[in-house]
Amino acid sequence: MASGPLTQPGEPQTGRRLRQPSGLRLIDDVARSIEDAILAGQMRPGERLIETRLCDELGVSRTTLREALLTLQRRGLVRSEPRRGTFVTRLSREDSLDLCKTRALLEAYAVSAGYERLTVEDFEAMQALVDEMQQCEMPKDVPQLIQLDHAFHDQVMHAVDSPGIYELWASLNGQMSALILSSMDHHHAGTIDVAMFHQVLLDALRSGSAGIARDAVVAHYIGSGEGDRRSLHEIARAIESIAHPSIA
């Protein structure tokens, strides 16, 4: 089995980056292996994925690989361009803002329409996830940090009573993974920053007010105004001011 780099001539030589598939249905396991490499930053946004080299490294057929890449494309982690190939997704600033608005809309609706469905157990589960975020180490635990973020917001969506809305929300998880990676790089955020960012949202969700919870969710995703590009600390401060107007 070949073990050479997956980059084209002239690209950085990074060596083997993919674990060998095992355990799951082969297509799913190959997709998971590539997803892990993307979330770990071993495959960068915009990088072209060379099928022959991926097949050699993973020891799978091109048919299996292409099915796995289609799975990742549906999740939003890779994109296919006719006559050019398959690339790790790179979100533009416009795409990032649109994605944040979409998630903010869906989660804000969930807490507005079903806030009473969020239980003490939901809040305790979210607190446990935030506590676990604080224990992550950069950069090796970035995939885990992203999984914890997904799990946190999944708890928020416990408030929704529509399978269709939840399915639409969940379909964006792959793109959210790409967004989180770029956001952490943009804000130079560490695990403490990410945990704090979610802690202040959780505190607002615990406020007992559906309106405060809704506004805090929107601030969490897009700040206090359209196109907000402030630091995580400043956005967290905006969320706190929603929950506690006296500190604004």
N, C-alpha and C positions, 0 to 999 in steps of 0.2 A: 504494500500500500504506500502510495506517495505521501511524503510528509512535508513537502515544500510549502512556501508561503502562498497565500491566496491572492496576492496582489499581482497586477500586471507589471511588465517590464517598466522600470522607471518609477514605480510606486514604492513606498516604504516597505522594507522587508520586516515582517513582524513574526514570521514563523507560525507554528501550529497554534490555533486559537479555539478550536472546537473539541469538546469532549466527544468520545465515541458514543453513538446511539445505543441504548439498552433499555429493556423493561417495557416501555409503552408500545402501542401499535407503531410500527416502524415509521410511517409518515409523520405521526404526531411527535415521535421522539426526535426525528430529524429536525422538525420545526422547532421543538423546544431547545435543541442544541444550538441552532442558529439564533433563536431569540435570546438565549442566555448570553451569547457572545455580543449581541447588539446592546443589551442592557448593561453589560459589563464594560462597554466602551471599547471592546476589542474589534468591533466593526463600526466605523464612524459614519455619521449621517452623510449621505451623498456618495458613499463608497459603492463601486460596482461589484456585484457578486459574480465571480467567474464560475460557471457551472462545472466545467471539467475539473477544476481544482477542488471545489467543494465535494464533488463525487469521490475524488481520489482520497481526500482527507477523511471523509465519513464512511467510505467503503460501501456506497449505495449506488443504485442505478440512476441514470438521468431522469427516468420517469418518476421514481420515488422522490428525488430532489425537487422536481418541478411541482409535484403535488404539495410538497411541504412549503415551497415558496408561495404557492397559491393560498395556502392557509395563512401564511404571514401577511400576504397582501390583503386578504380580507380583514385581518386585524389592524391593518394600517401601518405595520412595521417596515414593509418594503413596498416598492412600487415598480411596475414594469413599464418600460418605454419601448414602443415598436422599433425594431431594427437597432436598438441600442443595448438592451439587456435589462437586468433587474438591479435595483439600487436600494440601499438602506434609505429609508424615508428621511428627508430633510424638510422640516416645516418652515415655510416663509413666515415673516412676522404677521402677515395678513391671515394666513392659515391658522397660526397659533392663536390669534385673538378670536377668530371665528370659532375655533374649537372650545376656547374658554367660555365664550358666550353661550355656546350650545350646552355645555355641561352646567354652567351656572343656571341657565333657564330650567333644565330638567331637575336639578337638585333643589332649586328655589321653589319650583312647583311642588316637589315632594314634601318639603317641610311646611309650605304654606297650606297645602290641602290636607296633609295627614300628620301634622305635628304631634297630635295626641297619640299616634301609633308608636312614636319613639319612647321606649321604656327605659327605666333605670338600668336594666340589663344591657340595652343598646349603648347607653352612655358609658357604662363600666367596660364594655368590650372596646369602645373607642379609646378610653383612657389607657387600657392595656396595650393597645396598638401604638399610641403615642409614646408610652413608656418604653416599648420595644424599639421604636425609632431612635430614641436617645442612646440606645446601646449599640447601634450600628456604627461601623467604622468605614471611613472613606479611604480609597475608592472601592475596596473589595466587596462591601456590602450594598453597593448601589442597587443591584437586582432585588435584594431583600427589601430595601427601603421603598422601591417602587411597588413591590407587592403589598407592603404595609399601607402605602398610600391608597392603593386600589381597595384594600379591605376596609380602611377607614371610611371611604366614601360609599362603599357598598352598604355599610351600616346606616349611613344617612339615607340611602335609598330604601331602607326598610319602611320608611314612612309612606312610600307610594303604593297605591292599591291597583295599579295597572300593569299587567305583565308586558304589554306593548311598550309602555314608557320605559320600564326597566330594561327590556331587551335593547331598545334604542340606546339607552345610557351605556349598557355593557358593551355594545358594539364599538364604542369609542375608546375602549381601554388600551388598545394597541397604539393608537395615535397619542393617547395621554402619556404612554410610556415614553414615546419620542419627545413629547413636549416637556415632560419632567426632566429628562436628560439635558435638554437644551436650556431649560430654566435654571437648573442647578449650576450649569456652566456660566450662564449670563449673570446670575446674581452671586456667583462664587460662594454658594451656600454649602454649609457643612451640615452634619446630621443634627446638631443642636438647633440650627436655624430652622430646618425643616420640621423638627419636632415642635419647636416653639410656635411656628406658623400654624400647625394643626391644633396645638393646645389652646390658642386664643379662639380659634373657631369652635372648638369643643365647648369652651366656657360660654360662648355666645349661644350655642345650641342648648346648653343647660339652663338658659336664662328663664325659661318658662313662657317665653313670648314667641309665637310663630312669626311675627313681624320682624323681631330682632334676629331670629334664626335665618329667615329668608335673606335679609339685608347682609348678614355676615357671610352667607354662602356666596352671594354676588361679589362682595368685597374680596373674598378669598381667591376667586378666580380672576377678576378683572380690576381689582382695586376700587377706588372711590370714583373713578371716572373712566370713560372710554379711552382705550389705548394706554392705560396706566402702566408705567415702566419703572416704578419706584422699587426700592429694595424690599426684601421680605420683611425686614423690621418695620419699615414705614407702613407697609400694607397691613401688617399685624396690628400696628397702632390704630389704623383706621377701623379694623374689626373691633378692637377693644372700645373705641369711641362709640361704636354702634351699640355695644352691649352696656357700656357705662358712659352715658353722655357727659357726665361731670368731668371726665378726664380729657375731653376733646380740647 
